[in-house]
């Protein structure tokens, strides 16, 4: 045998070993990448219901809330105390509740040892009150954003939005619901007793490492952190006893990267009654409902006497290609919450046939069309810059925004200040789940959506609102842009910083 032959044989063997090792590694990663708690949850903990935040009403009618961000420890598991952050308590926050037309003010004190913000997700309000990354609150300082509630009844939420650190602040536990009411909705025959037949369901995925949270991203998890189990309202393996035939669940996906596809194992229908920004025109029956990070939905489910009905998150075949499904969480499944129905249930009235008029624009009279290409490296090719306002919109204008996921992984798209209408998904009319008011939409790789938005102002040329991917790892990396609302003919300026002042200041 010639020397060259021997060299070739050795090289060939080496190559075979490398190929086999890579193959084994990929197989090992592949088979270990999907996560499921289906059939494994004992449902031993009674689901916590976040308390309603106390408030007082001042002489001019302003409803005033107090929130304090603080660090602490939370006993998610018996005898094991996990370091966490919360509003008022040690994990999550109370549910704020206010009525359409009401003036509200929330005094936020930062009891943490780092700066943060509080953003009112889904709320229509002036940019200075929005709690974006330009309006930080230093440790020990306070801020008191105030506005008038000028939108329909809805399930909104609040969470920090500090530049580059939102994922960390939300993961540690800073999130809460903000429920809006209005007279028309209150008059509807819907389940509406908070904590009884109207349940807040804040869903988060977590992973523990000893007593602590493990927030590490696993290999090839390019969507961000994915946990190996879920909690509802900070309760692991939760159950809730219900005693009414119809139960309304206010679902909030407060996870940082995970998208869920909710349904029930027996395939029963439930009725979708509301999306991010309020009620649909009429209830929509469905078996599955997808919620990506930041999205909310109100569903009404019928339970049978004495049964145990499990809210499950199912694998999603329309989440992306096989690789994205496997490593990006689309193949995962979770038993999220067990509803334990009483042997004798109080009868519930049938759902109303009509729920609410849609107040979102239908795209008619749109004065401007904009396009947004979503890539992890940035929106429209550039990462977020705090000192750059990317888009300027005129107060009162209706626009259409076409958003395209031009990337090889799932993203979503959230716009501050507005509730928009989805006009088209890949050129077709939207499915029922996207026919209500929305502020956040999920876009699988290759998806295009056309949205109609109206910007009612007020104008503020130097304080921008944000639009961004609400997969918080992507947002923190820079998948975000800024828009300012200006008067006709006005130009946007350079964003100004508004830092929260000392605890004795009145704030604004
Ligand atoms: Cu993203």
Boltz pocket constraint, residues with backbone or C-beta under 6 A from the ligand:
constraints:
  - pocket:
      binder: B
      contacts: [[A, 376], [A, 410], [A, 411], [A, 412], [A, 469], [A, 470], [A, 471], [A, 474], [A, 475], [A, 479]]
      max_distance: 6.0
